[in-house]
Amino acid sequence: MQMKISEYKNLTKKRGLGEEDKLHKQFAQELRCIERFKPLNCIRWTYLPFGEKRSYLTASLLKSKGMKRGYPDFWFVIENMGFAKNIFIEFKTESKTSKQSPEQKEFEKSCSLANEVYYIARSVEYALEILKAYHII
C-alpha cells in the first residue's frame, strides 16, 4: 500500500530537543573541547543514539536491522590490566518522571554480571567526574 505525501510528512515531523538531549549535547561538546588539547585516555567512546526521537519509518527500519531498546547514552572503552573494560553512562534529568525503562534496568543488571560499569548521570558535571575517576580525562 502506497502512503500519501501528507501522511509521510506527519511521520517525519521535526521535534525539538528535550532536556536529556540537551545534556547529551553539552556532555559531547565538553568531551570534544577536552580532546582538542589532549586525547581522552580511552580506546574509544561514542554516543549511542538508541533512544532518539525519530520518525516511525526510521524507527521501524532500525528495529528491523536489529536495534534494541535499553542501551545507555554513552559508551567508553578503556584498557584495564591488558583487557578492555566498558563504561556506560545513561543520562536522566532531575525530573521525577525521568526514570529508567525496564529494558534499561535489565541492561544495567547485565553490566554487573559482565564486570562492566553502568552509571546514571543527572548532570554533565557528574558524568565528567565519572570519567575523571577512571582517568579518562
Secondary structure, 3 states (H helix, E strand, C coil): CCCCHHHHHHHCCCCCCCHHHHHHHHHHHHHHHHHHHCCCCCCEEEECHHHCCCCHHHHHHHHHCCCCCCCCCEEEEEEECCEEEEEEEEECCCCCCCCCCHHHHHHHHHHHHCCCEEEEECCHHHHHHHHHHCCCC
